[in-house]
Amino acid sequence: MGVGAGGGHEREDLLERRDHVSKRCHHICATHADSPSAPARASGLLHAGPFGLTLCVMSKTRTEVLEESRRKGVLAGGAAAVTVVLGATVGLPVAVVAAVPSAWLGYRWWKHRAQNGIKF
């Protein structure tokens, strides 16, 4: 579609609509700045795009991700310790069975750290 017959007006309308949406986005973000989820909104809850508003929300803050990683690590470490204690006291067959959930929890913790860019 060229700038010829009416093409320029469509572009102007689109730009005007985008500016309106952008102003509306800033108003919504400013209105909810004092809410409990303000850190997520501070990074931009709504973004104005060529097709209207786009919802962009961080699901968790960095602190929440680190706390979840710590919790998963403690759980995986506790499961590994229980596996070792069972192997030393009860016997090897019981330790082998207990090692399966322990390995699964360790894998989940490791994967969580890798997906969220947490270094060791």
Contacts in CASP RR format, 6 or more apart in sequence:
PFRMAT RR
TARGET T0000
AUTHOR 0000-0000-0000
METHOD contacts of the structure
MODEL  1
MGVGAGGGHEREDLLERRDHVSKRCHHICATHADSPSAPARASGLLHAGP
FGLTLCVMSKTRTEVLEESRRKGVLAGGAAAVTVVLGATVGLPVAVVAAV
PSAWLGYRWWKHRAQNGIKF
1 7 0 8 1.000
1 10 0 8 1.000
2 8 0 8 1.000
3 11 0 8 1.000
14 50 0 8 1.000
17 52 0 8 1.000
18 48 0 8 1.000
18 49 0 8 1.000
18 50 0 8 1.000
18 52 0 8 1.000
19 48 0 8 1.000
21 48 0 8 1.000
21 49 0 8 1.000
21 52 0 8 1.000
21 53 0 8 1.000
22 48 0 8 1.000
24 46 0 8 1.000
24 48 0 8 1.000
24 53 0 8 1.000
25 45 0 8 1.000
25 46 0 8 1.000
25 47 0 8 1.000
25 48 0 8 1.000
25 53 0 8 1.000
28 45 0 8 1.000
28 46 0 8 1.000
29 41 0 8 1.000
29 44 0 8 1.000
29 45 0 8 1.000
29 46 0 8 1.000
32 38 0 8 1.000
32 41 0 8 1.000
32 45 0 8 1.000
33 41 0 8 1.000
33 42 0 8 1.000
35 41 0 8 1.000
39 58 0 8 1.000
39 61 0 8 1.000
40 57 0 8 1.000
40 58 0 8 1.000
40 61 0 8 1.000
43 56 0 8 1.000
43 58 0 8 1.000
44 56 0 8 1.000
45 55 0 8 1.000
45 56 0 8 1.000
45 57 0 8 1.000
46 53 0 8 1.000
46 54 0 8 1.000
46 55 0 8 1.000
46 56 0 8 1.000
47 53 0 8 1.000
47 54 0 8 1.000
47 56 0 8 1.000
48 54 0 8 1.000
60 68 0 8 1.000
65 116 0 8 1.000
65 118 0 8 1.000
66 118 0 8 1.000
68 112 0 8 1.000
69 109 0 8 1.000
69 112 0 8 1.000
69 113 0 8 1.000
69 116 0 8 1.000
69 118 0 8 1.000
72 105 0 8 1.000
72 106 0 8 1.000
72 108 0 8 1.000
72 109 0 8 1.000
72 112 0 8 1.000
73 105 0 8 1.000
73 106 0 8 1.000
73 109 0 8 1.000
75 105 0 8 1.000
75 109 0 8 1.000
76 102 0 8 1.000
76 105 0 8 1.000
76 106 0 8 1.000
76 108 0 8 1.000
76 109 0 8 1.000
77 102 0 8 1.000
77 105 0 8 1.000
77 106 0 8 1.000
79 98 0 8 1.000
79 101 0 8 1.000
79 102 0 8 1.000
79 105 0 8 1.000
79 106 0 8 1.000
80 102 0 8 1.000
80 106 0 8 1.000
82 98 0 8 1.000
82 102 0 8 1.000
83 95 0 8 1.000
83 98 0 8 1.000
83 99 0 8 1.000
83 102 0 8 1.000
84 95 0 8 1.000
86 94 0 8 1.000
86 95 0 8 1.000
86 98 0 8 1.000
87 94 0 8 1.000
87 95 0 8 1.000
87 98 0 8 1.000
112 118 0 8 1.000
113 120 0 8 1.000
END
